[in-house]
Amino acid sequence: LQRQEFHDLFQTMAPYPVTIRLLDAPLHEFLPRTPDVLADYLGYLQAKGVTPNQADIEEQIERLHEFNPMLGHRGCRVAITYPEIYEMQVRAILEAACDLKKSGTEVSPEIMIPLIMNPSELNMIRNGKRIEGKYIKGISDIAAEVFQAQGTEVAFKIGTMVELPAAALVSDELARYAEFFSYGTNDLTQTTHGLSRDDSNSFFPAYTEYDLLPANPFQMLGAPVKELIKISSERGRLTRPNIKLGLCGEHGADPVNIEFCRDAGLQYVSCSPYSVPIALLSIAQLNLKRKAAAE
């Protein structure tokens, strides 16, 4: 299923590069949470010839439940505990890319690893790890297997999302293993300010009334988040001068944020489809403003 989805995506986007963020949603959101969904899952297993133990499955679901899932078992942490999930996704990406290359379609995949907090995680997911008799394949190992089996190779990049303050501060080390950074400003705002994007509206009106925040930090980048992006971009370029830098999130459509991104050395912004025209207009206005200033 994933291979076909990536095949269609690369074919539609050719010859442009396509960034695939690997699985990032909290793990427990994928588990059956109602009796009806659980019944469907048990039926699926039975149709596959597996005899499920409902009590064991319910116990596992309960054990994997999290109280704060946005800071829990998600992103690259899933790759550490269940490496077969990311291996499946990477294999699907590269097999789809090889298949299209054989048919003459130009493809340029960029594999993005989310929620990294230190270089050890990124190194392990990229290059694999052997320890105490265990061997976890890295993306480079999977790529070698796929290219050998397919009889062809596809150039691809490996990068990471910088969405935790810890990642921003060690960006010089992350850049040893990442060819691009994407600043996930929604999560970076949450983790920097200690605010939940989903719940903060319950008290934001009071903050607005008393002028405690200059603007909604989920619409306009706050000064601390900007500072972290600046630090990260500078440190990342120290290690890898040609590193590709961009912003991912709804902040990317705001004119003020776009001007900051330009000044911080970012090369692109990414936002939801309905915001793209706003972002394009903002960039055009910024270019006209700077041209007029130069004259």
Buried (B, 14 or more C-beta within 10 A) or exposed (E): EBBEEBBEBBBEEBEEBBBBBBBBEBBBEEBBEEEEEBEEBBEEBEEEEEEBEEEEBEEEBEEBBBEEBBBBBBBBBBBBEBBEBBBBBBBBBBBBBBBBBEEEBEBBBBBBBBBBBEBEBBBBBBBBBEEEEEEBBBBEBBBEEBBEEBEEBBEBBBBBBBBBBEBBBBBBBBBEBBBBBBBBBBBBBBBBBEBEBEEBEEEBEEEEEEEEBEEBBBEBBBEBBBBBBBBBBEBBBEBBEEBBBBBBBBBBBBBEBBBBBBEBBBEBBBBEEEBBEBBEEBBEEBEEEEEEEEE
